[in-house]
């Protein structure tokens, strides 16, 4: 048996979910046809650690259609959907994941995913890369390279590269224009509020929403909150991004100032201890605390635990931390990614672009790895533009093309 999942009998539901998103992912549909014909991954082993839901499931099946032997796990215990794991196992993929795994189970699933000795890895947050540089370093020699999906994962990769500790090339898929301009902004913007609203059943309009971080994800979260009628406050450490938030019409202040004002807090920084003890002490009764950064360290739970005299389950995916003065601070999804732990993640049409980048970058790595050093690479411009053109075609949109005369003019120096 090449899987470790909750229940194989959930497969029909998983197939139904995958088929639903497949109908809204024309780019992956096209790549599935190409890969099935050309078999670019024939004889290659691909290990995938990405949030294990329907869109990821379809990506894994597309890679398998391209000839790859695929082993897959989730990148977050709360975002794994057991029906998807069952459907992939029924399709013959090696699947090691289940919802709400303990830390020990999660690590075991990661290790089992690596056991078959991957040639290519597709990572989300850097857990596979970390293992391949530490306890599973013996497997690194067989790794041609890989692709990283997230801002957090890319930061970790670049830190390794700076210190000369990266043992194989990696492509920073997160840094592609067709990823961060759309996935990070529009995908995160919608999916975060989908998760919060589904979990709480509360209105956003009229509330004070504090968004910590004004990168591309933060921009999406803040602008969607604005569209929902919220009064939006942005906190930042970068003076340029702070000015940008002001110019975009948002109030900007420190977290110390915002802590007593906010009704809903969303962290989107990739850093740790963004909301901590001194902030919790100032907050209103009934506030909602949500995280949309990768790890559950932005809303700092150890401080919450220390300050609380008790806690209770308020609703599914909401823990109420009861302070000594009776205030209740509500933490959503255990401080993990609220859009995945409390929702279905980004919309299918958005992930179609991101996963097309992943699939084409993996193919690029297979084709070019021998020419690449142990560095972090941007997605080649040709791949980025191909994905953009595929998306426009799928949307039925035509754009202009430069004439030869215009090309010559833009290359020249004459006015």
N, C-alpha and C positions, 0 to 999 in steps of 0.2 A: 504494500500500500504506500503510494507516494504522496500522501496528504495527512495533515493533522488539523482537523476542523471540528466544529461543533456537531453538525448533523448533515449528512449527505442527502437526506430526504428534503432539505430545503432547496435543492437544486432547481426545481421548476420555477419557484419564485425568483431565484437569481437569474435564470435565463430570461424570464419576462422583463425584469428590470434592465438587463443588458440590451435586449432587443428594443426596448423603449428608447434608450439613449442613442442606440445605433441609428435610429431613424432621424436623429438631429445632429449627426456627426459626419457630414459629407466628406470632409478631408480624410478622416480615417477610413471611410468607405473606399475612397479612391486608392489610398495606400494599401488597403487590404487586397484589392484587385492586383495592384502592381507586385506586391510581395508574394502573393500566391503564385503569380506567373514566374517571377524572377528568382525567388528563393535566396535573397541576399544574406540570410542568416543560417543557411544550411550548414550543419555540423557545428554550430556555435551554441554555447550555453549562456543564457541571459538570466541574471538574478534581478528581481524587481522588489523594491521596498517603497511603496507609495500607498497613500490612503486607499484601502481596499474596498472601494464601492464600484458602482456600475460602470462609470467611465473608465476607471483603471482596469476593470475586468475586460472591457472591450479592447483597450490597448494591448493587454497581455495576449489576447486571442489573435490580434493582428500580427504581433511579433511571432507567435507560433505558426501562423499561416505563412510567414516568411521563412520557415524552416528551422526556427530556433527551438531548442529545448528550454522551456521556461520554468523557473521556480519563483514563486511569488509569496510575499508576506505583506502585512500592513505596516505603515510607518507611525501609527498611533493606535493604541489599544481600543480607544473609544470610537474611532472612525471605521473600524472594520465592520462590514456587514456580512453576517454569517450566510445568508442566501447567495451572495456573490461568491464567497469562498467555496461553497458547495457546488455552484454551477461550474466554476473553473476546474475543480477537482473532477467533476463528471466529464469534462472535456479532455481530461488526460494531463492537465498541467500539475506540477508539484506545488501544492498549496499548504502553507503552514501559518495559520492565523485563526483567531476567533475574537469575537467582540468581548471587551472588558477583560482582556488578559492581565494577569498580575505582572509585575516587573520581571519576575523570574520566567514566567511563561513567554512574555514578549521577547526576552533575550534568547530563549530557547528557539523560538520561531525564526528569529533572525539567523541564528547559527545553522539551523536545519536548511534554511534557504541557501546558505553558502556551501553546504556540505558537498554539493555536486561539482564544485570547482568552477565557478563562472568565468566566462571570457569577457563578458560585458555586464556592467551593473547599471541599473537605473535607480537612483537614490532620491529620497525626499527628506532632507534634513541632515543627512550625513551619517546615519547609523551603520550602514553597510561599509562605507569607507572607513569609519572608525575601527570596526572589527577587523577589517582587512589590513589595518596598520598596527593592530595590537594582538589580541588573542588568536586571530586567524591569519596572521601575517604569512604563514606557510602557503596560503592560497594565492597571495598577491602575484606570484610569478606567472600565473596563468591568465591574469587579468590584462586584456588589451587596453581597457580604459572604461570610461563610463560617462554618465550624464547626471547632472544634479538639477532638481526641480525648483528649489526654494532659495530665497534670499539668505536665510539662516545657514543652509547647507553650503552655499557659495562662500559666505564669510569664513566658515570653518575650513573650506578647501584652500582659500587664499592664505589663511594663516599657516597652513601646512606648507604651501608652496614657498612662502616667505622664509620659512625656517629650513627649507630643503628637505622636508619630511614627507613629500608626496611621492608615492612609489609607482604611479601610473598616470597617464593623462586623463583629464576630466573636462568635459564640456559644460560650461555654465549655461544651461538652458534658460535659467531664470533671467539672464541678462539679455536675451534676445528681445528685440523690439516687439515681436508678435507674442511674446509672453508677458512682459511686465506692463506694457501699455494697455493690455486687455485683461489678462488673467488677474494680475495683481490689483488693477484698478476696478474694472467692472465686475469681474468674478468675485473678488473679495467684498466689494461694496454691496453686492446683492446677497451673497450667501451668508455673510455675517448677520445681516438684519433678518434674513429668512430664519436663521438659527435662533436668534434672540426672540423674535416675535412668536415663533412656533413654541418655544420653551416656556415663555412667560405668559402669553396671551394678554399682554399689556400694550397700551398705545405708546407710540413714539412721539407723535405730534405734541408739541407744547412742552416737552421735557428738555432738561439741560443734559446734553450728551457730551461727554468728555472723551476725545480721541487722543490717545497718547501715541505720537509719531505721525509725521506727515510725509512719509515716503509714498510710493505709488499705492500701496495697500491702504495707508492712512487716508490718502486723498479719496480713494474710492469709498471708504467707510464714512468719512465726513460728508462727502457730497450726497451720498444716498440718504444719510440722516437728515441733511438739509432738505432734500426732496420729500422726506416723510413728515416735515414740519417741525423738526427739532431745532432747539437753540444750541448751536454747536460751538464748543470750546476745543481748541487744539493746544496740546502741550508738546514742546520740542526742545531739543538740545542744540540743533543746528540753526544758526541765526538766519541763514539764507532760506531754509525751508519755513522758518517762522514768519519771515516777511512774506513769503509766497502765500502762506495761509491767511495772513492779514489781507493781502491783496485779493484773495479769493472770497473775502467777506466774512471770515471767521474771527471770533475772539481768540486771542492767544495769551496764555499766561502760564505760570509754573504749576506743577501738580500740587504744590503746597497751597496755592490760591484756589485751584479748581476743586480740591478735595471736599470743601464744605458746600460747594455750589451744585455739583453734579448729581443727576438722578441715575444716569447710566454711564458706566465707564467701559471703554473698549481699548485694550492695549494692542498696539500694532508696531512694535519696535524691534523685536529680535534680541533685546537686551534682557537683563534680569533685574528683579527688585524695582520695577518701575513704579508700582503702587505698593507701599510698605507701611510699617507700623505708624509713622507719624501722619500718614494720610488716612489710614483706617480710623484713627482716633478723632478725626475731624468730620467724618462722613455722616450724612443724614441717615435716619432710620429708613430701611426699606430699599436702599440703593441696590442696583444690579451691577455686578462685576463680571466682565467677560474678557476673554483673551482671544486675539486673532493672530498673535505671533506663533512661532512654531512650537515652542516648549512651554510647559506649565510652570514657568518661573517668573513671568512678568507681573502677574498679581501674586505677590509673595505669600504663599500659603503658610509657611512656618510662623510668620508674624500673626496671621489671622488665628491660627490655632492657639498661639500663646495668649492673645488678647481675649479670646472668647471664653466665656464661662460654661458654654454649652453650644451644641449645634444640633440641627434637626433637618430632615428632608422636608422641604417645602412643597416641591413638585418633582416630577421626574427630571433629573439633570439640574436641580437647584438645591444647594445646601445653604441653609440659613445659619450664619455664625452669630450667636447671641452675645452681645457685649455686656459688660458689667452694669452699664446704665440702662440696659433694656433694649438698646438699638439692635436691629437685625441687619446684617450685611449679607446679601445674597450672592453666592458664587455660582456661576453657571458652568456646567460641564467640567467640574473639578479643576477649573482653570486651564483646561486644554482647549484646543482649537474649537471655538463655539460653532463655527460654520460646518464642521464635520462631525464633532462629537454630539452636537445637538441638531444636526441637519444632514443634508445630502451633499454638501460641498458646492462647488461652483456649478453654474449651469452647463449643460452638455455642449451648447454651441461655443462657449468659451474654452472648455477643456479640449474641444476638438482641435483648436489651434495649438494649445500647449502640447498635447500628446502627439500631434503631427510633427512638431519640432522634436520631441523626444524620439519618435520612431526614425525620423530622417537623420538625427544626430547620431543615433546608435548605428545606423547604416554607414554613416561617414566614418565613425570610429573603426568599424570593421574594415572599411576600405583603406583608411589612411593611418592606422595606428603605428605602423612601422616607421612613419615619417615624423611622428610626434614625440616630443620630449615629455618628461614628467612635470607638466605644467597645467594650469587652468586656462582653457581656451574659450573664446567667445563662439557662439554659433556662427558658422560661416554666413556671410551676407547673402550668398546665393540661396541658402536654405531658408533664411528669414523671408526673403522676397518671394520665394516659391510658395511658402505658406500663405503670405499675404495675397498673392495672385489667385491661389486656389480658393481662398476664402471669398474674395470678390466674385470669382466665377460662380461659386456656390450660391452667392447672394443675388446673382443676376445683374451685377453692376459692371459697367464698362468704364475705363478711364482713358485719358489721352496718352499718346505715345509721341515722344520727341521725333521730329523729322531729322534727317541727316544734317540739314542746315542748322537746326537748333542745337544739335549735339556739338557741331563744330564751333558754334558761337559760345556755348558754355565752357568749352575746353580752351578757348582762345583768350587773349588778353586785350583785344581791341574792343572799344566801346560801341 
